[in-house]
Amino acid sequence: MPWSEVAGRKRNRLQVDERREQLLELGIRLFSDRSYEEIPIGEIAEAAGISKGLLYHYFPSKRDFYVEAVRHAAGQMLSSIEQATQGPDRGEVEGLRRGLDAYLDYVEDHAVAYSTLMKSGAADPDVALVVEQARGTFVLQISEGAGLLAPSPTVRVALRGWIGFVEAASLEWLETRAVARTALREVMVAALMGAAQAAAMDLNDGVTADLTPKPKKSARGRS
């Protein structure tokens, strides 16, 4: 195959991928303000400046478009959490707080989409799978960011239960705004550490492992 033809195919593939990502970004914006049911496929195509036929070229159906937009949004959220939990204080309280702040940024910026997913996403098995995979990655990111490395099966169960608490608390906060966001985050931090400590207890001798992230010692305080 001539090099010019190979280069042309790669260029076309890049153009298709870029256009597809642009459409997914549009989907995230649209579904962040209104629910899936409220937005007809024609409106999506019009907002994208393309025909419905061309939109169907990229996504077989509106549902496929929605599922992929959810997957794209989840990837963005997890990427921001991963970046937030990195740094010299990884494994300490501040690293954990930054990870939760990144999560709450997503919740706040995509309030309608988040509420819809948490309340009715399970009705669609493909969307439910995307959400469940995102939960698993979120647990891993937060636990590593908090210094809970290689947790036992019991601790992993506790962490998975904590996700349910975080989601329920986030929905309540979105609906009522009864507490400040910083207060919500601190409750989440305390709940995570409390759940992990309780799960780490050795039921045979009643000893509880101390899993609380420690603040960094200052250079002055070191021997």
ZADREN-598874 format. One record per residue (C-alpha): x, y, z; residue number from 0; residue in one letter. Coordinates in pm, 1 decimal, decimal comma, always signed. Each point is the difference from the previous one (the first is absolute). Layout:
BEGIN
<site <X; Y; Z>; NUM; "A">
...
# end
This chain:
BEGIN
<site <+0,0; +0,0; +0,0>; 0; "M">
<site <+144,6; +340,2; -97,2>; 1; "P">
<site <+106,5; +217,5; +294,6>; 2; "W">
<site <-231,7; +280,1; -113,3>; 3; "S">
<site <-299,0; -232,5; +32,4>; 4; "E">
<site <+109,6; -118,0; +345,4>; 5; "V">
<site <+47,6; +361,4; +112,4>; 6; "A">
<site <-339,6; +92,9; -142,2>; 7; "G">
<site <-173,2; -276,7; +192,0>; 8; "R">
<site <+171,0; +100,9; +324,4>; 9; "K">
<site <-101,2; +361,0; -56,7>; 10; "R">
<site <-361,8; -99,8; -65,7>; 11; "N">
<site <+1,1; -218,1; +312,6>; 12; "R">
<site <+128,3; +288,5; +206,9>; 13; "L">
<site <-269,6; +226,7; -141,7>; 14; "Q">
<site <-269,7; -255,3; +82,2>; 15; "V">
<site <+134,1; -45,1; +353,8>; 16; "D">
<site <+20,4; +375,7; +56,3>; 17; "E">
<site <-353,8; +53,2; -130,8>; 18; "R">
<site <-130,2; -282,7; +216,9>; 19; "R">
<site <+164,0; +149,4; +308,2>; 20; "E">
<site <-149,0; +340,4; -81,6>; 21; "Q">
<site <-345,0; -159,3; -16,1>; 22; "L">
<site <+55,0; -173,5; +334,2>; 23; "L">
<site <+106,8; +330,8; +156,5>; 24; "E">
<site <-321,9; +150,5; -133,0>; 25; "L">
<site <-195,9; -290,5; +145,8>; 26; "G">
<site <+155,1; +54,8; +342,2>; 27; "I">
<site <-102,5; +367,0; -7,9>; 28; "R">
<site <-354,4; -76,0; -114,4>; 29; "L">
<site <-61,8; -285,9; +242,8>; 30; "F">
<site <+152,0; +200,8; +285,7>; 31; "S">
<site <-283,7; +252,7; -23,9>; 32; "D">
<site <-291,7; -224,8; -97,4>; 33; "R">
<site <-89,0; -364,5; +28,5>; 34; "S">
<site <+34,1; -257,8; -277,4>; 35; "Y">
<site <-374,9; -10,8; -63,6>; 36; "E">
<site <-26,2; +378,7; -43,0>; 37; "E">
<site <+240,1; +28,7; -293,0>; 38; "I">
<site <-114,7; -127,7; -343,2>; 39; "P">
<site <+259,3; -130,1; -242,3>; 40; "I">
<site <-83,2; +281,4; -242,1>; 41; "G">
<site <+97,9; +260,2; +257,4>; 42; "E">
<site <+332,3; -174,0; +56,7>; 43; "I">
<site <+73,8; +1,4; -372,4>; 44; "A">
<site <-103,7; +364,0; -31,5>; 45; "E">
<site <+223,0; +101,1; +292,2>; 46; "A">
<site <+287,6; -184,4; -167,9>; 47; "A">
<site <-68,5; +169,5; -332,8>; 48; "G">
<site <-46,6; -331,2; -182,6>; 49; "I">
<site <-285,4; -207,5; -136,3>; 50; "S">
<site <-161,5; -281,5; +196,8>; 51; "K">
<site <+129,9; -238,5; -265,5>; 52; "G">
<site <+359,2; +106,4; +64,3>; 53; "L">
<site <-50,4; -28,1; +376,3>; 54; "L">
<site <-123,7; -355,7; -55,0>; 55; "Y">
<site <+317,7; -63,3; -198,8>; 56; "H">
<site <+198,3; +51,9; +320,8>; 57; "Y">
<site <-253,9; -152,2; +240,8>; 58; "F">
<site <-263,5; -257,7; -104,7>; 59; "P">
<site <-266,9; +144,6; +229,8>; 60; "S">
<site <-69,9; +270,3; +253,7>; 61; "K">
<site <+43,3; -258,9; +275,0>; 62; "R">
<site <+344,4; -96,1; -134,8>; 63; "D">
<site <+92,7; +367,1; -6,7>; 64; "F">
<site <-116,0; +41,2; +359,8>; 65; "Y">
<site <+187,8; -306,2; +126,0>; 66; "V">
<site <+321,4; +115,8; -166,9>; 67; "E">
<site <-46,0; +352,8; +137,4>; 68; "A">
<site <-36,4; -148,4; +349,2>; 69; "V">
<site <+315,4; -207,8; -54,7>; 70; "R">
<site <+186,4; +308,0; -123,6>; 71; "H">
<site <-113,6; +208,3; +298,3>; 72; "A">
<site <+98,8; -275,6; +242,7>; 73; "A">
<site <+344,1; -13,0; -159,1>; 74; "G">
<site <+42,0; +373,8; +41,9>; 75; "Q">
<site <-106,9; -15,8; +364,2>; 76; "M">
<site <+233,8; -287,3; +80,6>; 77; "L">
<site <+287,0; +172,3; -177,9>; 78; "S">
<site <-49,4; +315,4; +207,4>; 79; "S">
<site <-15,5; -205,4; +321,7>; 80; "I">
<site <+317,7; -186,3; -95,5>; 81; "E">
<site <+181,5; +326,9; -60,0>; 82; "Q">
<site <-133,0; +149,3; +323,5>; 83; "A">
<site <+115,1; -291,1; +216,1>; 84; "T">
<site <+355,1; +7,6; -134,4>; 85; "Q">
<site <+274,2; +202,3; +162,3>; 86; "G">
<site <+234,9; +2,0; +297,9>; 87; "P">
<site <-285,9; -30,2; +249,8>; 88; "D">
<site <-150,5; -307,6; -163,0>; 89; "R">
<site <-118,2; -230,9; +277,4>; 90; "G">
<site <-77,7; +288,3; +233,0>; 91; "E">
<site <-316,0; +187,8; +86,9>; 92; "V">
<site <+64,4; +281,2; -246,6>; 93; "E">
<site <+40,2; -243,7; -288,8>; 94; "G">
<site <-330,3; -161,4; +95,1>; 95; "L">
<site <-170,1; +338,0; +22,1>; 96; "R">
<site <+121,0; +100,2; -344,1>; 97; "R">
<site <-136,4; -321,7; -146,1>; 98; "G">
<site <-339,3; +61,3; +155,6>; 99; "L">
<site <+5,0; +361,4; -116,8>; 100; "D">
<site <+55,0; -123,5; -355,5>; 101; "A">
<site <-294,0; -237,8; +40,9>; 102; "Y">
<site <-224,6; +275,1; +137,7>; 103; "L">
<site <+107,0; +230,4; -284,1>; 104; "D">
<site <-144,1; -256,0; -239,8>; 105; "Y">
<site <-316,1; -44,3; +207,3>; 106; "V">
<site <-59,9; +374,3; +12,6>; 107; "E">
<site <+83,4; +69,2; -364,9>; 108; "D">
<site <-219,2; -287,3; -124,7>; 109; "H">
<site <-276,8; +14,8; +259,5>; 110; "A">
<site <-289,8; -107,4; -223,6>; 111; "V">
<site <+196,9; -279,6; -166,8>; 112; "A">
<site <+132,5; -123,6; +334,2>; 113; "Y">
<site <-342,9; -3,4; +162,9>; 114; "S">
<site <-154,5; -177,4; -298,4>; 115; "T">
<site <+271,9; -264,8; -4,2>; 116; "L">
<site <-14,8; -70,6; +372,3>; 117; "M">
<site <-379,1; -14,5; +10,7>; 118; "K">
<site <-84,3; -180,2; -323,1>; 119; "S">
<site <+323,0; -107,4; -168,6>; 120; "G">
<site <-40,2; -358,0; +119,4>; 121; "A">
<site <-298,3; -36,9; -236,4>; 122; "A">
<site <+245,1; -11,6; -291,0>; 123; "D">
<site <+246,4; -289,1; +37,0>; 124; "P">
<site <+264,6; +163,9; -220,6>; 125; "D">
<site <-11,3; +325,2; +196,9>; 126; "V">
<site <-3,4; -196,8; +325,1>; 127; "A">
<site <+314,2; -183,4; -110,3>; 128; "L">
<site <+179,2; +327,6; -76,4>; 129; "V">
<site <-99,6; +140,5; +339,3>; 130; "V">
<site <+106,1; -315,6; +183,6>; 131; "E">
<site <+338,9; -4,2; -171,0>; 132; "Q">
<site <+47,5; +366,3; +90,1>; 133; "A">
<site <-85,7; -79,5; +362,0>; 134; "R">
<site <+264,2; -270,9; +11,6>; 135; "G">
<site <+267,0; +232,2; -137,9>; 136; "T">
<site <-109,4; +279,2; +234,9>; 137; "F">
<site <+35,2; -230,1; +300,7>; 138; "V">
<site <+349,4; -95,3; -112,7>; 139; "L">
<site <+105,1; +360,4; -59,7>; 140; "Q">
<site <-136,2; +127,8; +330,9>; 141; "I">
<site <+131,7; -290,3; +207,1>; 142; "S">
<site <+347,3; +36,2; -150,4>; 143; "E">
<site <-15,8; +376,4; +40,3>; 144; "G">
<site <-90,4; -51,6; +366,7>; 145; "A">
<site <+287,5; -241,4; +52,2>; 146; "G">
<site <-219,1; -311,2; +24,8>; 147; "L">
<site <+229,4; -218,0; -209,7>; 148; "L">
<site <-80,5; -366,7; -63,8>; 149; "A">
<site <-310,9; +4,1; +223,9>; 150; "P">
<site <-135,6; -328,8; +132,4>; 151; "S">
<site <-327,1; -141,9; -141,7>; 152; "P">
<site <-184,7; +136,2; +304,5>; 153; "T">
<site <+140,3; +348,1; -52,2>; 154; "V">
<site <-86,8; -17,0; -371,4>; 155; "R">
<site <-360,1; -82,8; +91,1>; 156; "V">
<site <-6,5; +297,2; +236,1>; 157; "A">
<site <+141,4; +227,1; -269,9>; 158; "L">
<site <-261,6; -118,8; -248,6>; 159; "R">
<site <-271,8; +75,0; +254,2>; 160; "G">
<site <+151,0; +344,7; +51,8>; 161; "W">
<site <-60,0; +74,3; -368,5>; 162; "I">
<site <-372,3; -47,8; +58,7>; 163; "G">
<site <+18,6; +250,1; +284,4>; 164; "F">
<site <+189,1; +250,4; -217,1>; 165; "V">
<site <-256,3; -25,5; -278,7>; 166; "E">
<site <-298,5; +34,4; +234,6>; 167; "A">
<site <+161,3; +292,8; +182,2>; 168; "A">
<site <+82,1; +168,5; -330,8>; 169; "S">
<site <-360,1; -31,1; -120,2>; 170; "L">
<site <-132,5; +141,4; +327,2>; 171; "E">
<site <+244,4; +288,7; -23,6>; 172; "W">
<site <-97,3; +77,3; -359,9>; 173; "L">
<site <-367,3; +11,7; +94,5>; 174; "E">
<site <+22,9; +198,8; +322,5>; 175; "T">
<site <+339,1; +172,9; +20,9>; 176; "R">
<site <-63,3; -18,5; +373,8>; 177; "A">
<site <+371,0; -15,1; +83,9>; 178; "V">
<site <+309,1; +163,7; -143,6>; 179; "A">
<site <+191,8; -202,7; -253,2>; 180; "R">
<site <+310,1; -5,2; +220,4>; 181; "T">
<site <-209,2; -142,2; +284,3>; 182; "A">
<site <-134,1; -269,4; -231,6>; 183; "L">
<site <+351,3; -91,5; -105,6>; 184; "R">
<site <+118,7; -26,4; +360,2>; 185; "E">
<site <-290,3; -229,8; +86,4>; 186; "V">
<site <+102,7; -220,0; -292,9>; 187; "M">
<site <+361,7; -3,6; +120,7>; 188; "V">
<site <-105,4; -96,2; +353,3>; 189; "A">
<site <-239,0; -267,6; -128,4>; 190; "A">
<site <+270,7; -155,3; -217,2>; 191; "L">
<site <+255,3; -21,2; +276,8>; 192; "M">
<site <-256,5; -122,0; +251,8>; 193; "G">
<site <-121,9; -273,5; -233,7>; 194; "A">
<site <+354,2; -109,9; -81,6>; 195; "A">
<site <+104,1; -9,3; +364,4>; 196; "Q">
<site <-305,9; -198,7; +103,7>; 197; "A">
<site <+54,3; -249,0; -281,9>; 198; "A">
<site <+367,7; -38,1; +91,7>; 199; "A">
<site <-80,4; -113,9; +354,9>; 200; "M">
<site <+131,6; -345,9; +84,0>; 201; "D">
<site <-309,9; -164,2; +144,7>; 202; "L">
<site <+213,4; -259,6; +178,7>; 203; "N">
<site <+186,4; +238,3; +226,4>; 204; "D">
<site <-191,6; +325,1; -40,5>; 205; "G">
<site <+299,4; +191,0; -132,9>; 206; "V">
<site <-77,1; +270,7; -252,4>; 207; "T">
<site <+255,3; +105,8; -255,8>; 208; "A">
<site <+65,9; +371,1; -16,0>; 209; "D">
<site <-72,4; +89,6; -361,7>; 210; "L">
<site <-37,4; +372,9; +45,8>; 211; "T">
<site <+225,1; +195,2; -236,8>; 212; "P">
<site <+263,0; +188,4; +197,9>; 213; "K">
<site <+88,2; +363,4; -66,2>; 214; "P">
<site <+347,9; +57,2; -127,6>; 215; "K">
<site <+267,1; +80,6; +254,1>; 216; "K">
<site <+168,6; +329,7; -58,9>; 217; "S">
<site <+369,3; +3,2; -68,9>; 218; "A">
<site <+50,9; +178,7; +332,3>; 219; "R">
<site <-173,3; -276,9; +189,3>; 220; "G">
<site <+210,8; -279,8; -142,4>; 221; "R">
<site <+295,2; -135,9; +192,3>; 222; "S">
# end
